Amino acid sequence: MAPEARKKMDLPPEARTGAEREAIRIPGSTLAEVERHVILSTLEACGGKTTAAAQMLDISVRKIQYKLHEYGVVRQRATTQSDEPPKA
């Protein structure tokens, strides 16, 4: 293991960010836990863009949306002009 990776692993949980905080153990994790970790970490790395994450993982955008729903992850929808109420 590279020294940089060891330093990250030695950080206390509250000092870690994103995927580092939710590290999984292999062996010791279920396939569902590994899948969740991979999807959420990739989505985070892509800035929340499901299309980019889907391309990286070679799965459909719909599959990511389904999994996020299954995980109970609530995503903020970007507001577009058509979503805004008409100005009086």
Biopython code that builds the backbone (N, CA, C, O; Angstrom):
import numpy as np
from Bio.PDB.StructureBuilder import StructureBuilder

atoms = [
    (1, "MET", "N", (0.852, -1.179, 0.000)),
    (1, "MET", "CA", (0.000, 0.000, 0.000)),
    (1, "MET", "C", (0.893, 1.236, 0.000)),
    (1, "MET", "O", (1.891, 1.282, 0.720)),
    (2, "ALA", "N", (0.541, 2.236, -0.803)),
    (2, "ALA", "CA", (1.316, 3.465, -0.900)),
    (2, "ALA", "C", (1.231, 4.250, 0.401)),
    (2, "ALA", "O", (0.210, 4.194, 1.087)),
    (3, "PRO", "N", (2.296, 4.987, 0.757)),
    (3, "PRO", "CA", (2.282, 5.769, 2.006)),
    (3, "PRO", "C", (1.120, 6.755, 2.073)),
    (3, "PRO", "O", (0.560, 6.979, 3.145)),
    (4, "GLU", "N", (0.747, 7.356, 0.912)),
    (4, "GLU", "CA", (-0.372, 8.313, 0.918)),
    (4, "GLU", "C", (-1.674, 7.619, 1.298)),
    (4, "GLU", "O", (-2.491, 8.172, 2.035)),
    (5, "ALA", "N", (-1.859, 6.406, 0.791)),
    (5, "ALA", "CA", (-3.079, 5.650, 1.093)),
    (5, "ALA", "C", (-3.121, 5.291, 2.574)),
    (5, "ALA", "O", (-4.180, 5.349, 3.199)),
    (6, "ARG", "N", (-1.977, 4.922, 3.132)),
    (6, "ARG", "CA", (-1.936, 4.606, 4.567)),
    (6, "ARG", "C", (-2.298, 5.818, 5.406)),
    (6, "ARG", "O", (-3.014, 5.688, 6.399)),
    (7, "LYS", "N", (-1.815, 6.997, 5.025)),
    (7, "LYS", "CA", (-2.120, 8.212, 5.775)),
    (7, "LYS", "C", (-3.622, 8.459, 5.790)),
    (7, "LYS", "O", (-4.183, 8.814, 6.826)),
    (8, "LYS", "N", (-4.274, 8.275, 4.649)),
    (8, "LYS", "CA", (-5.725, 8.471, 4.585)),
    (8, "LYS", "C", (-6.447, 7.463, 5.466)),
    (8, "LYS", "O", (-7.414, 7.814, 6.142)),
    (9, "MET", "N", (-5.989, 6.211, 5.467)),
    (9, "MET", "CA", (-6.630, 5.173, 6.264)),
    (9, "MET", "C", (-6.434, 5.425, 7.758)),
    (9, "MET", "O", (-7.253, 4.995, 8.571)),
    (10, "ASP", "N", (-5.342, 6.126, 8.130)),
    (10, "ASP", "CA", (-5.049, 6.386, 9.529)),
    (10, "ASP", "C", (-5.833, 7.564, 10.097)),
    (10, "ASP", "O", (-5.837, 7.778, 11.310)),
    (11, "LEU", "N", (-6.495, 8.329, 9.232)),
    (11, "LEU", "CA", (-7.275, 9.471, 9.708)),
    (11, "LEU", "C", (-8.467, 9.001, 10.525)),
    (11, "LEU", "O", (-9.057, 7.964, 10.224)),
    (12, "PRO", "N", (-8.827, 9.766, 11.568)),
    (12, "PRO", "CA", (-10.053, 9.412, 12.299)),
    (12, "PRO", "C", (-11.253, 9.602, 11.386)),
    (12, "PRO", "O", (-11.205, 10.420, 10.468)),
    (13, "PRO", "N", (-12.339, 8.854, 11.623)),
    (13, "PRO", "CA", (-13.507, 8.925, 10.730)),
    (13, "PRO", "C", (-14.036, 10.327, 10.497)),
    (13, "PRO", "O", (-14.469, 10.635, 9.386)),
    (14, "GLU", "N", (-14.016, 11.193, 11.515)),
    (14, "GLU", "CA", (-14.570, 12.531, 11.341)),
    (14, "GLU", "C", (-13.700, 13.413, 10.445)),
    (14, "GLU", "O", (-14.168, 14.437, 9.949)),
    (15, "ALA", "N", (-12.439, 13.027, 10.234)),
    (15, "ALA", "CA", (-11.549, 13.813, 9.383)),
    (15, "ALA", "C", (-11.574, 13.348, 7.937)),
    (15, "ALA", "O", (-11.063, 14.040, 7.056)),
    (16, "ARG", "N", (-12.152, 12.204, 7.685)),
    (16, "ARG", "CA", (-12.228, 11.669, 6.320)),
    (16, "ARG", "C", (-13.367, 12.330, 5.572)),
    (16, "ARG", "O", (-14.298, 12.873, 6.168)),
    (17, "THR", "N", (-13.274, 12.273, 4.259)),
    (17, "THR", "CA", (-14.334, 12.858, 3.448)),
    (17, "THR", "C", (-14.989, 11.794, 2.600)),
    (17, "THR", "O", (-14.361, 10.791, 2.260)),
    (18, "GLY", "N", (-16.239, 12.002, 2.256)),
    (18, "GLY", "CA", (-16.975, 11.166, 1.313)),
    (18, "GLY", "C", (-16.749, 9.677, 1.436)),
    (18, "GLY", "O", (-17.056, 9.071, 2.463)),
    (19, "ALA", "N", (-16.205, 9.084, 0.370)),
    (19, "ALA", "CA", (-16.031, 7.641, 0.292)),
    (19, "ALA", "C", (-15.047, 7.127, 1.338)),
    (19, "ALA", "O", (-15.175, 5.995, 1.805)),
    (20, "GLU", "N", (-14.060, 7.955, 1.713)),
    (20, "GLU", "CA", (-13.097, 7.521, 2.735)),
    (20, "GLU", "C", (-13.807, 7.253, 4.056)),
    (20, "GLU", "O", (-13.447, 6.325, 4.781)),
    (21, "ARG", "N", (-14.806, 8.058, 4.368)),
    (21, "ARG", "CA", (-15.526, 7.927, 5.629)),
    (21, "ARG", "C", (-16.334, 6.641, 5.667)),
    (21, "ARG", "O", (-16.521, 6.049, 6.730)),
    (22, "GLU", "N", (-16.810, 6.212, 4.510)),
    (22, "GLU", "CA", (-17.670, 5.043, 4.414)),
    (22, "GLU", "C", (-16.919, 3.850, 3.817)),
    (22, "GLU", "O", (-17.493, 3.055, 3.072)),
    (23, "ALA", "N", (-15.633, 3.734, 4.151)),
    (23, "ALA", "CA", (-14.830, 2.651, 3.575)),
    (23, "ALA", "C", (-15.449, 1.299, 3.898)),
    (23, "ALA", "O", (-16.025, 1.097, 4.967)),
    (24, "ILE", "N", (-15.320, 0.394, 2.964)),
    (24, "ILE", "CA", (-15.853, -0.947, 3.152)),
    (24, "ILE", "C", (-14.690, -1.917, 3.283)),
    (24, "ILE", "O", (-13.571, -1.632, 2.857)),
    (25, "ARG", "N", (-14.971, -3.046, 3.869)),
    (25, "ARG", "CA", (-13.943, -4.066, 4.043)),
    (25, "ARG", "C", (-14.180, -5.203, 3.046)),
    (25, "ARG", "O", (-15.290, -5.713, 2.892)),
    (26, "ILE", "N", (-13.088, -5.572, 2.380)),
    (26, "ILE", "CA", (-13.155, -6.699, 1.458)),
    (26, "ILE", "C", (-12.040, -7.650, 1.866)),
    (26, "ILE", "O", (-10.889, -7.213, 1.847)),
    (27, "PRO", "N", (-12.262, -8.873, 2.223)),
    (27, "PRO", "CA", (-13.568, -9.495, 2.406)),
    (27, "PRO", "C", (-14.244, -8.977, 3.672)),
    (27, "PRO", "O", (-13.602, -8.400, 4.549)),
    (28, "GLY", "N", (-15.510, -9.190, 3.742)),
    (28, "GLY", "CA", (-16.277, -8.792, 4.912)),
    (28, "GLY", "C", (-17.512, -7.983, 4.590)),
    (28, "GLY", "O", (-18.327, -7.722, 5.475)),
    (29, "SER", "N", (-17.667, -7.583, 3.351)),
    (29, "SER", "CA", (-18.836, -6.819, 2.938)),
    (29, "SER", "C", (-19.655, -7.647, 1.955)),
    (29, "SER", "O", (-19.125, -8.480, 1.219)),
    (30, "THR", "N", (-20.943, -7.397, 1.964)),
    (30, "THR", "CA", (-21.802, -8.085, 1.003)),
    (30, "THR", "C", (-21.656, -7.423, -0.364)),
    (30, "THR", "O", (-21.164, -6.300, -0.467)),
    (31, "LEU", "N", (-22.077, -8.110, -1.391)),
    (31, "LEU", "CA", (-22.032, -7.558, -2.741)),
    (31, "LEU", "C", (-22.891, -6.291, -2.825)),
    (31, "LEU", "O", (-22.521, -5.337, -3.511)),
    (32, "ALA", "N", (-24.026, -6.277, -2.136)),
    (32, "ALA", "CA", (-24.907, -5.099, -2.126)),
    (32, "ALA", "C", (-24.197, -3.903, -1.494)),
    (32, "ALA", "O", (-24.344, -2.778, -1.971)),
    (33, "GLU", "N", (-23.430, -4.131, -0.428)),
    (33, "GLU", "CA", (-22.686, -3.042, 0.214)),
    (33, "GLU", "C", (-21.592, -2.512, -0.703)),
    (33, "GLU", "O", (-21.369, -1.303, -0.770)),
    (34, "VAL", "N", (-20.922, -3.392, -1.396)),
    (34, "VAL", "CA", (-19.878, -2.986, -2.335)),
    (34, "VAL", "C", (-20.495, -2.188, -3.484)),
    (34, "VAL", "O", (-19.961, -1.154, -3.885)),
    (35, "GLU", "N", (-21.626, -2.676, -4.013)),
    (35, "GLU", "CA", (-22.311, -1.980, -5.104)),
    (35, "GLU", "C", (-22.725, -0.576, -4.673)),
    (35, "GLU", "O", (-22.511, 0.387, -5.409)),
    (36, "ARG", "N", (-23.314, -0.455, -3.493)),
    (36, "ARG", "CA", (-23.740, 0.850, -2.974)),
    (36, "ARG", "C", (-22.544, 1.790, -2.853)),
    (36, "ARG", "O", (-22.615, 2.950, -3.259)),
    (37, "HIS", "N", (-21.457, 1.290, -2.297)),
    (37, "HIS", "CA", (-20.249, 2.099, -2.119)),
    (37, "HIS", "C", (-19.727, 2.591, -3.473)),
    (37, "HIS", "O", (-19.380, 3.763, -3.619)),
    (38, "VAL", "N", (-19.673, 1.701, -4.451)),
    (38, "VAL", "CA", (-19.150, 2.051, -5.774)),
    (38, "VAL", "C", (-20.041, 3.095, -6.445)),
    (38, "VAL", "O", (-19.540, 4.078, -6.991)),
    (39, "ILE", "N", (-21.340, 2.891, -6.406)),
    (39, "ILE", "CA", (-22.259, 3.834, -7.058)),
    (39, "ILE", "C", (-22.193, 5.204, -6.400)),
    (39, "ILE", "O", (-22.069, 6.216, -7.090)),
    (40, "LEU", "N", (-22.273, 5.250, -5.075)),
    (40, "LEU", "CA", (-22.263, 6.542, -4.384)),
    (40, "LEU", "C", (-20.920, 7.247, -4.506)),
    (40, "LEU", "O", (-20.881, 8.469, -4.653)),
    (41, "SER", "N", (-19.824, 6.509, -4.450)),
    (41, "SER", "CA", (-18.492, 7.105, -4.594)),
    (41, "SER", "C", (-18.298, 7.665, -5.999)),
    (41, "SER", "O", (-17.752, 8.756, -6.170)),
    (42, "THR", "N", (-18.744, 6.920, -6.996)),
    (42, "THR", "CA", (-18.612, 7.383, -8.377)),
    (42, "THR", "C", (-19.488, 8.603, -8.616)),
    (42, "THR", "O", (-19.066, 9.552, -9.277)),
    (43, "LEU", "N", (-20.686, 8.583, -8.090)),
    (43, "LEU", "CA", (-21.587, 9.729, -8.230)),
    (43, "LEU", "C", (-20.981, 10.965, -7.572)),
    (43, "LEU", "O", (-21.054, 12.064, -8.122)),
    (44, "GLU", "N", (-20.387, 10.787, -6.403)),
    (44, "GLU", "CA", (-19.732, 11.902, -5.711)),
    (44, "GLU", "C", (-18.559, 12.425, -6.542)),
    (44, "GLU", "O", (-18.375, 13.635, -6.665)),
    (45, "ALA", "N", (-17.773, 11.519, -7.106)),
    (45, "ALA", "CA", (-16.620, 11.911, -7.922)),
    (45, "ALA", "C", (-17.046, 12.655, -9.185)),
    (45, "ALA", "O", (-16.287, 13.464, -9.718)),
    (46, "CYS", "N", (-18.250, 12.384, -9.656)),
    (46, "CYS", "CA", (-18.776, 13.029, -10.869)),
    (46, "CYS", "C", (-19.581, 14.280, -10.549)),
    (46, "CYS", "O", (-20.252, 14.827, -11.425)),
    (47, "GLY", "N", (-19.523, 14.730, -9.321)),
    (47, "GLY", "CA", (-20.250, 15.942, -8.947)),
    (47, "GLY", "C", (-21.751, 15.765, -8.944)),
    (47, "GLY", "O", (-22.491, 16.733, -9.124)),
    (48, "GLY", "N", (-22.215, 14.533, -8.740)),
    (48, "GLY", "CA", (-23.634, 14.267, -8.673)),
    (48, "GLY", "C", (-24.295, 14.060, -10.030)),
    (48, "GLY", "O", (-25.515, 13.914, -10.108)),
    (49, "LYS", "N", (-23.513, 14.047, -11.086)),
    (49, "LYS", "CA", (-24.063, 13.892, -12.438)),
    (49, "LYS", "C", (-24.278, 12.418, -12.745)),
    (49, "LYS", "O", (-23.322, 11.664, -12.931)),
    (50, "THR", "N", (-25.532, 12.019, -12.796)),
    (50, "THR", "CA", (-25.852, 10.608, -13.000)),
    (50, "THR", "C", (-25.407, 10.108, -14.373)),
    (50, "THR", "O", (-25.017, 8.949, -14.510)),
    (51, "THR", "N", (-25.461, 10.962, -15.381)),
    (51, "THR", "CA", (-25.048, 10.553, -16.722)),
    (51, "THR", "C", (-23.566, 10.211, -16.738)),
    (51, "THR", "O", (-23.176, 9.183, -17.292)),
    (52, "ALA", "N", (-22.742, 11.051, -16.145)),
    (52, "ALA", "CA", (-21.297, 10.805, -16.110)),
    (52, "ALA", "C", (-20.983, 9.563, -15.283)),
    (52, "ALA", "O", (-20.138, 8.756, -15.670)),
    (53, "ALA", "N", (-21.659, 9.406, -14.148)),
    (53, "ALA", "CA", (-21.435, 8.237, -13.298)),
    (53, "ALA", "C", (-21.848, 6.960, -14.031)),
    (53, "ALA", "O", (-21.151, 5.948, -13.952)),
    (54, "ALA", "N", (-22.961, 7.001, -14.735)),
    (54, "ALA", "CA", (-23.430, 5.837, -15.485)),
    (54, "ALA", "C", (-22.426, 5.448, -16.565)),
    (54, "ALA", "O", (-22.158, 4.264, -16.773)),
    (55, "GLN", "N", (-21.880, 6.435, -17.242)),
    (55, "GLN", "CA", (-20.887, 6.144, -18.278)),
    (55, "GLN", "C", (-19.639, 5.520, -17.667)),
    (55, "GLN", "O", (-19.095, 4.564, -18.219)),
    (56, "MET", "N", (-19.177, 6.049, -16.535)),
    (56, "MET", "CA", (-17.989, 5.498, -15.880)),
    (56, "MET", "C", (-18.204, 4.047, -15.452)),
    (56, "MET", "O", (-17.303, 3.216, -15.563)),
    (57, "LEU", "N", (-19.407, 3.756, -14.964)),
    (57, "LEU", "CA", (-19.706, 2.422, -14.448)),
    (57, "LEU", "C", (-20.234, 1.474, -15.523)),
    (57, "LEU", "O", (-20.423, 0.285, -15.269)),
    (58, "ASP", "N", (-20.469, 1.999, -16.711)),
    (58, "ASP", "CA", (-21.014, 1.221, -17.821)),
    (58, "ASP", "C", (-22.359, 0.589, -17.464)),
    (58, "ASP", "O", (-22.612, -0.585, -17.734)),
    (59, "ILE", "N", (-23.214, 1.417, -16.845)),
    (59, "ILE", "CA", (-24.589, 1.021, -16.543)),
    (59, "ILE", "C", (-25.500, 2.154, -17.002)),
    (59, "ILE", "O", (-25.020, 3.230, -17.359)),
    (60, "SER", "N", (-26.799, 1.921, -16.997)),
    (60, "SER", "CA", (-27.735, 2.950, -17.459)),
    (60, "SER", "C", (-27.974, 3.996, -16.379)),
    (60, "SER", "O", (-27.821, 3.740, -15.185)),
    (61, "VAL", "N", (-28.354, 5.180, -16.839)),
    (61, "VAL", "CA", (-28.723, 6.255, -15.917)),
    (61, "VAL", "C", (-29.913, 5.802, -15.080)),
    (61, "VAL", "O", (-29.981, 6.084, -13.883)),
    (62, "ARG", "N", (-30.839, 5.107, -15.704)),
    (62, "ARG", "CA", (-32.025, 4.613, -14.999)),
    (62, "ARG", "C", (-31.633, 3.675, -13.854)),
    (62, "ARG", "O", (-32.252, 3.707, -12.790)),
    (63, "LYS", "N", (-30.621, 2.847, -14.064)),
    (63, "LYS", "CA", (-30.157, 1.928, -13.025)),
    (63, "LYS", "C", (-29.633, 2.716, -11.815)),
    (63, "LYS", "O", (-29.900, 2.350, -10.670)),
    (64, "ILE", "N", (-28.895, 3.787, -12.071)),
    (64, "ILE", "CA", (-28.404, 4.619, -10.973)),
    (64, "ILE", "C", (-29.579, 5.270, -10.252)),
    (64, "ILE", "O", (-29.614, 5.296, -9.022)),
    (65, "GLN", "N", (-30.539, 5.795, -11.010)),
    (65, "GLN", "CA", (-31.712, 6.416, -10.393)),
    (65, "GLN", "C", (-32.477, 5.409, -9.534)),
    (65, "GLN", "O", (-32.915, 5.736, -8.431)),
    (66, "TYR", "N", (-32.635, 4.202, -10.032)),
    (66, "TYR", "CA", (-33.324, 3.141, -9.292)),
    (66, "TYR", "C", (-32.584, 2.825, -8.000)),
    (66, "TYR", "O", (-33.200, 2.697, -6.943)),
    (67, "LYS", "N", (-31.262, 2.700, -8.085)),
    (67, "LYS", "CA", (-30.464, 2.371, -6.898)),
    (67, "LYS", "C", (-30.512, 3.507, -5.876)),
    (67, "LYS", "O", (-30.601, 3.244, -4.677)),
    (68, "LEU", "N", (-30.455, 4.748, -6.318)),
    (68, "LEU", "CA", (-30.543, 5.885, -5.391)),
    (68, "LEU", "C", (-31.880, 5.865, -4.663)),
    (68, "LEU", "O", (-31.946, 6.122, -3.461)),
    (69, "HIS", "N", (-32.949, 5.558, -5.401)),
    (69, "HIS", "CA", (-34.270, 5.442, -4.785)),
    (69, "HIS", "C", (-34.267, 4.306, -3.754)),
    (69, "HIS", "O", (-34.805, 4.449, -2.657)),
    (70, "GLU", "N", (-33.658, 3.186, -4.121)),
    (70, "GLU", "CA", (-33.568, 2.030, -3.226)),
    (70, "GLU", "C", (-32.777, 2.373, -1.956)),
    (70, "GLU", "O", (-33.116, 1.916, -0.865)),
    (71, "TYR", "N", (-31.719, 3.184, -2.110)),
    (71, "TYR", "CA", (-30.889, 3.573, -0.962)),
    (71, "TYR", "C", (-31.530, 4.672, -0.124)),
    (71, "TYR", "O", (-31.053, 4.975, 0.970)),
    (72, "GLY", "N", (-32.598, 5.268, -0.622)),
    (72, "GLY", "CA", (-33.249, 6.352, 0.106)),
    (72, "GLY", "C", (-32.525, 7.675, -0.021)),
    (72, "GLY", "O", (-32.680, 8.563, 0.817)),
    (73, "VAL", "N", (-31.730, 7.802, -1.078)),
    (73, "VAL", "CA", (-30.982, 9.037, -1.308)),
    (73, "VAL", "C", (-31.892, 10.013, -2.034)),
    (73, "VAL", "O", (-32.401, 9.713, -3.114)),
    (74, "VAL", "N", (-32.092, 11.168, -1.444)),
    (74, "VAL", "CA", (-32.944, 12.195, -2.034)),
    (74, "VAL", "C", (-32.046, 13.186, -2.758)),
    (74, "VAL", "O", (-31.134, 13.765, -2.167)),
    (75, "ARG", "N", (-32.313, 13.371, -4.033)),
    (75, "ARG", "CA", (-31.510, 14.291, -4.840)),
    (75, "ARG", "C", (-32.285, 15.576, -5.069)),
    (75, "ARG", "O", (-33.498, 15.558, -5.276)),
    (76, "GLN", "N", (-31.570, 16.688, -5.030)),
    (76, "GLN", "CA", (-32.178, 17.983, -5.332)),
    (76, "GLN", "C", (-32.261, 18.116, -6.842)),
    (76, "GLN", "O", (-31.273, 17.906, -7.546)),
    (77, "ARG", "N", (-33.421, 18.461, -7.331)),
    (77, "ARG", "CA", (-33.606, 18.656, -8.760)),
    (77, "ARG", "C", (-33.228, 20.079, -9.114)),
    (77, "ARG", "O", (-33.624, 21.014, -8.418)),
    (78, "ALA", "N", (-32.480, 20.255, -10.167)),
    (78, "ALA", "CA", (-32.090, 21.591, -10.600)),
    (78, "ALA", "C", (-33.323, 22.349, -11.073)),
    (78, "ALA", "O", (-34.164, 21.796, -11.783)),
    (79, "THR", "N", (-33.428, 23.591, -10.688)),
    (79, "THR", "CA", (-34.558, 24.422, -11.087)),
    (79, "THR", "C", (-34.281, 25.010, -12.462)),
    (79, "THR", "O", (-33.228, 25.605, -12.690)),
    (80, "THR", "N", (-35.216, 24.844, -13.365)),
    (80, "THR", "CA", (-35.094, 25.429, -14.693)),
    (80, "THR", "C", (-36.117, 26.536, -14.833)),
    (80, "THR", "O", (-36.979, 26.702, -13.971)),
    (81, "GLN", "N", (-36.030, 27.277, -15.890)),
    (81, "GLN", "CA", (-36.961, 28.373, -16.092)),
    (81, "GLN", "C", (-38.398, 27.882, -16.143)),
    (81, "GLN", "O", (-39.294, 28.571, -15.655)),
    (82, "SER", "N", (-38.642, 26.720, -16.714)),
    (82, "SER", "CA", (-40.009, 26.211, -16.824)),
    (82, "SER", "C", (-40.553, 25.782, -15.468)),
    (82, "SER", "O", (-41.769, 25.690, -15.300)),
    (83, "ASP", "N", (-39.669, 25.513, -14.482)),
    (83, "ASP", "CA", (-40.099, 25.107, -13.154)),
    (83, "ASP", "C", (-40.489, 26.305, -12.285)),
    (83, "ASP", "O", (-41.211, 26.159, -11.299)),
    (84, "GLU", "N", (-40.004, 27.483, -12.660)),
    (84, "GLU", "CA", (-40.265, 28.665, -11.847)),
    (84, "GLU", "C", (-41.674, 29.177, -12.103)),
    (84, "GLU", "O", (-42.158, 29.120, -13.233)),
    (85, "PRO", "N", (-42.341, 29.681, -11.055)),
    (85, "PRO", "CA", (-43.670, 30.250, -11.272)),
    (85, "PRO", "C", (-43.593, 31.493, -12.133)),
    (85, "PRO", "O", (-42.591, 32.207, -12.098)),
    (86, "PRO", "N", (-44.643, 31.767, -12.910)),
    (86, "PRO", "CA", (-44.611, 32.966, -13.764)),
    (86, "PRO", "C", (-44.503, 34.227, -12.926)),
    (86, "PRO", "O", (-45.094, 34.332, -11.852)),
    (87, "LYS", "N", (-43.739, 35.178, -13.434)),
    (87, "LYS", "CA", (-43.576, 36.463, -12.726)),
    (87, "LYS", "C", (-44.738, 37.363, -13.075)),
    (87, "LYS", "O", (-45.159, 37.452, -14.228)),
    (88, "ALA", "N", (-45.254, 38.036, -12.046)),
    (88, "ALA", "CA", (-46.412, 38.899, -12.254)),
    (88, "ALA", "C", (-45.989, 40.300, -12.530)),
    (88, "ALA", "O", (-46.834, 41.172, -12.732)),
]
sb = StructureBuilder()
sb.init_structure("model")
sb.init_model(0)
sb.init_chain("A")
sb.init_seg("    ")
for serial, (resi, resn, name, xyz) in enumerate(atoms, 1):
    if name == "N":
        sb.init_residue(resn, " ", resi, " ")
    sb.init_atom(name, np.array(xyz, "f"), 0.0, 1.0, " ", f" {name:<3s}", serial, name[0])
structure = sb.get_structure()
